[in-house]
Amino acid sequence: MTGHCPACNNSYSNAWKLKTCVKCGYEIGSKYVPRTTNKKRELKWPESVLVVDSQLVRIYLVKLDHRSNRVFVLKDNTSVVCHHEKCKGSRAVHMASAVPFSCARIAAIEKSSEPLSAIVLIVEDI
């Protein structure tokens, strides 16, 4: 696409009309406005959030991957259980042994975020 300056007849080839002529400085007046930002706004989600906090059990929602897939991790007074598919086989082996079960998602609950608001459940509520 080519255009011409009305003042000096200088030709320019551009997909968009230039703001000013490069030869004489005449204001041609472009309508093209370049983007100021290219990136989408990234939201910061916590790796782990406490979902249920009762006298019997604490339930956490733990992030699995960059797509915000999450899995539940249950923690009571004696054990911690991760409900991820990859942990099921390992968890079964560890239940029979004296070695406590651990995975990356269980480690993530140690630095979990508290919710903005919480309701404390007691046994009578359940």
RODOPA-894315 format. One record per residue: residue in one letter; x, y, z negated of N, C-alpha, C, O, CB in turn. Coordinates in steps of 0.02 Angstrom, whole numbers, plus 50000, padded with zeros to 5 digits. Last residue first. Glycine has a CB too. Layout:
N
aXYZXYZXYZXYZXYZ
...
***
This chain:
126
i489124844046924489204839046977488674833946969488654829147008489904835746974
d488864851346812488694854246876488714849046933488364849746983489154860046892
e489414843746710488674844446712488444847346779487884846046801488444849046654
v490784845446729490484838946743489724839546749489424836046790490664833846688
i491044861346811491104856946754490714850546770490344850346819490844860446688
l491934872446917491434867046909491574863146845492154861846828491454862246971
v492084889246944492354883646906491804878546896491264880146869492644886046837
i492304897647090491784895247044492074889147010492294884347042491104893547082
a493154912147150493134905047133492554903647086492354907947047493794902747102
s493844922547278493364921447225493314913947212493404909947258492664924547242
l495014921047351494804927747330494284927447275494274931747231494524931647390
p496064907247294495524910247335495344917147309495504918847252494904905747336
e497844906647288497204906447253496674909547297496824914247333497254910047184
s498934896847386498624903247371497974902147333497614897247345498484907247436
s500274885747338499624887247368499364894047346499554896647293499124881847351
k501484879047314501474886347328500824888447362500834892347409502074888247372
e501124865847299501474869247243501484876747253501504880447204502184866547237
i500644861147416500144863447367500474866847307500134870347269499734857547343
a501724856547490501444863147507500944865647454500844871647448501094862947574
a501954843547450502434848747429502154855747440502324860347404503094847847467
i500914837547517500894837647444501374842947417501234846447368501064830647414
r501374838947646500764842447627500684842747551500424847647525500154838947658
a502504830847650502594838047659501964841947638502024847547613502744839647733
c502314818847514502374820647584502434828247589502414831747539501754817947626
s502374805147398502494812247414502544813147489502784808647525503134814847379
f501964794247263501904795947334502014803447344501784807547304501214793847361
p503094787147142502544791647160502554793547234503094794247263502574798047116
v503404770147117503674776347146503084780947164502634778747199504114774947208
a502914758047082502944763047028503184769847054503174774747016503404760646973
s501754751347206502404752047172502374757447118501864760847111502964753647224
a500504752147259500704745747230501364746247192501514741847151500754740447285
m500514765047310500034763447257500224756947221500114756247161499324762947285
h501434764447415501634767747353501154766347295501354766347237501684775247363
v500674758247514501274754947489501474757947421501664754247376501854755747539
a499674767847534499494761047513500094757347484500024753747434499194757147571
r500424778647583500084779247518499894772347491499934771247431499454783647525
s500804774147708501314775347656501004775647587501284773047539501694781847670
g499534773947771499944767947764500464768647709500554764047669500284766347829
k499114787747760498714782147734499124775847723499074772747669498154780647781
c499824797847821499994796247751499624790147725499804787547672499834802147707
k499314800047945499994797347941500174795147870500614790947861500494802447965
e498064806047915498094799347946498784796147937498834790147923497924799848020
h497894813947755498124814247824498204807047851498384802547813498804818147830
h497544815947623497084812447666497264813047740496824812647784496384815147656
c498514813147480498474816847543498034812747591498134806747598499184818147574
v498374814047309498194810047367498134814747427497744819547427497534806147356
v499154812147154499034816747209498914812547271499304807947286499634821747219
s498754808146980498994806847048498824812447096498414816847082498704800247074
t498324812246851498814806946858499094806046928499644803346934498514800546836
n497404822846858497904822846805498464817746816499024818746792497574821446739
d497324825647037497014825046970497574824646919498154826146934496544818646966
k497134832247194497604831547138497204831047073496794835447057498094837547135
l497014830047368496684829747303497204828647249497654824547256496144824147301
v497004838647516497444835347468497114835847400496944841247377498164838747467
f496384839047682496264839647610496794835747571496994830247591495564837047593
v497044848447820496894842047788496794843347713497074848047685497464836847801
r496894857647976497004857047904496794850247878496414846647911496624862547866
n497514867048111497194860948088497374859948015497934861347995497414854748131
s498134878148167497714879148108497294872948091496764873648060497254885048118
r499104875748257498424876648283497904877448227497304877448240498234870748326
h500294872548196500204879448219499504880848246499324886648256500714881048273
d499754861048066500164863048123500004870348142499624873748108500054858448183
l499114859547938499504854147969499984856648022500564854648022499034849047999
k498764867047781498864867947853499314862347880499824860647850499164874847868
v497644860847660498334861947680498394862247756498094858047791498794856447651
l496654863747528496604863347601497284865447627497484871247618496024867847630
y496434854547376496784859547416496644858447490496544852747511497544859447401
i495604851847228495624850147299495924856047336495714861747329494904848547327
r495774844447072495894850547110495964848447183496334843847199496544854547085
v494704836646950495124836547010495214843547038494784847947030494824831847063
l494064838846825494284832246845494794832346901495274828346900493684828146866
q493724852046811494074848846756494364842146776494864839946748493614847946696
s494094859946971493644857346919494064854346863494674854146867493144852146947
d494204868747103494584868447041494104866346986493754870546957494924875347025
v494364868247276493954866247218494404865647158494924862347160493574859447232
v495374874947350494674875147370494214873647312493724877247300494544870347428
l496854883247370496464879547321495734880447337495484886047338496634881847249
v497784881947518497294885847480496934881147432496724875647451496784889447526
s499284883747610498874879647567498414884047525498624889247500499304875147522
e499804893247696499944886247710499474881647670499284876247694500664884547693
p498724906847746499154903447698499244896047717498814893047749498874903947628
w498864915847898498474911447856498944907947808499504906247826498084906247898
k498904930247981499314926447936498864922447889498534925247846499784931147895
l498574932748151498324932548083498774928048041498994922748063497594929948082
e499174943448274499254936948241499004937448170499184942048132499984934648242
r498484950948412498604951748341498634944848309498174940848317498064956248308
k499364948248564498754947848524498944948648451499504947148431498374941048536
k500444959248653500324953648608499634954048576499374959448563500854953448555
n500604970648726500474964448763500264958748717499934954048739501084962448802
t500144987748717500374981648684500184975648726499654975548759500074980948614
t499824997248811500284999048759500554993048722501114993048698499965003848710
r499704995948988499534993448921500054995748871500654996048886499474985748922
p499625010849091499925004449071499705002549001499545006748959500685004849075
v498425016949193498665017849125498965011149103498595006349095498095020249076
y498135024749345498395018749312498665020549242499065025149235498955015549355
k497835035849412497305033349368497545027349328497205025049282496675031549408
s498865050449446498725043249447498165041449399498025045149352499355039249429
g499235063549526498695061549481498525054249485498095052249523498075065549495
i500165071849586499705068149629499105065749587498535065949611500065062149663
e500985086249567500585081549527500055078249572499575081449592500255085149467
y502575087749641501865089349644501465084049606501605078049612501625089849718
g503915085249652503645086049585502905087849583502645089349530504025091249548
c504565082349771504415089349757504125090549688504085096349667503945091949809
k504935068349757505325072949797505205080249777505675083949767505165072049871
v504045061049682504745060749663505165065749700505715067449677505015053749675
c502515067449625502925065949683503655066149662503875070749627502795071049741
t501715059749484502015065549517502435063249576502685057549576502445069849468
k501045047449471500805053249434501075059649467500695064449478501035052949360
l500615036949613501095039949566500795045949531500355049249558501735041849603
k499445023949626499605030849643500085033649590499975032749530498965035149649
w500025007249642499665012249605499895019149626500475020149644499755011349528
a500845000149723500164997549715499725002549679499115002349685500184990849676
n501785009849838501665007549770500955004849767500515006949805501765013349718
s502765019849927502425013349931502385010649860502895009349827502795008349979
y502605036249988502805031749934502435025249944501855025149966502665034949864
s503125050050086502745043850079503045039750022503645039850009502755039750146
n502865067350082503325061950066502915055550056502405055650021503755063550003
n502165078950104502045073350149502545067650140502655063750186502055075750220
c502165089150012502755088450055502705082750105503165081750145503355087450013
a500795089049962501205095149966501775094450016501865098850058501475096949898
p500215076349959499885081649997500305087950005500175091850051499235083349963
c501165061749987501095067649944500745073049984500955074350041501785070149916
h500405046350032500785052250050500645057850001500085058649978500625054550122
g500575028250017500215034550010500685040350028501285039350039499945035349938
t500325010750045500735016850048500285022950041499695022750058501135017150114
m500434994250000500005000050000500455006150000500915006749959499515000049939
***
